[in-house]
Amino acid sequence: MQNTYYVIVRFNIQQEQFQTLHSLITAFFEQEVHAATGFISSQILVSEDKTLVTNYATWESKETFDTFAEEVVPKSEISKKIADFNPVRETFYEFEYLEKSTS
């Protein structure tokens, strides 16, 4: 059984770069990621001052993400523009899901 795979990409930016980066991330997901096999969802998280942007993406498995990263990302003009913002990527497997207690 494959575990859900999470890809977290962080950007530390200047406040005036926020709108450009946000537009690029949105376009990348709308145009290239949403149709990818194994992609489940994504969230863009932003600090109050808009200097920290985090994209939190969920994939069915490491294998589906790796295929996307190898086949789509290197050819993507949008991805190349996003790379100019020096993203830091971290990946995780779901280990345990802790729900809110009802008691």
N, C-alpha and C positions, 0 to 999 in steps of 0.2 A: 504494500500500500504506500502511495506517495503522500507526503505531507504538504499542506498548503505552504507556499513560499512567499515571503514578504521582502520587498525591495524598498528600502528607504534611502532617498537621495536628498541630501541637505545642501543648501546654498547659503553662504554668508555674503550678503550684498550691501551695496549702498542703497539708501532709501529711494533715490531717484532711478535706480535700476529695476525697481519692483515691477512696474507695469510691463516693461519689455519682457522680463523673464516670465511673468505670469502668462502673458500672451503666447510666448513660445511654448511653454509647458502645455497650455490648453490646446494649442494647435497640434502639437505632437500627439497628444492623446486622442484628440478627435480624428486626426487624419491617418495616424499610423498604428497606434496601440490598440484602440478599441476593437479593431478587426482581427487582432492577433489571436491565434489559437492558444488557449490556456489563460488568457487575461481575464481576471474576475472584476476588479474594481480599483479605483484610485481616489485618493483624497489629497488636496493641497492644503497644508497647514501653514499659517503665517503668524509671525510674532506681531505684537501690537505696533511696534515701530516699523514693521515691514523690512527689517534687515536680515531676518532669518526665514527662509522658505524651505519647507520640507514636503516632499512628495512621498506619499505612503501608498505603494501599489501592492495588490494581492494577485498572485498567480496560482494556478492549479498545482504547479510543481516546479522544482528547480529546472527540470529538463525543458519545460515549455518556455520558461524565461530565458534560459541559455540559448535556445534556438532563435528566439526573437532577438536577443542581444547580438548574436553572431550573424544573422541573416538580414535584419532590418536596420538596426542602429548604424552600422558603418556606412550604409548607403543614404541615410537620411540627412538632408540638408538642414532640417530643423534641429536634429540632434547635434549636428556640428556647431550650430549657433548656441545651443544650450551649453555645450562643453566649454564655451568661452567664459562662462560664469563659474568655472572651477567646482563642479559638483563633487561631493563626497558620497560614495555609495556604500551602503551596508546591506547585508542580506541576512535573513533569519528564517528558520523553520518554526512553525507553530509547535510549541511544546505542551502548553497547557492553557486551557481557557477557563478563567475564573469569573463566574457570574456573580451578580449582586445577590447577597443573601436576602431571603424573604422573611427571616425571623427577626 
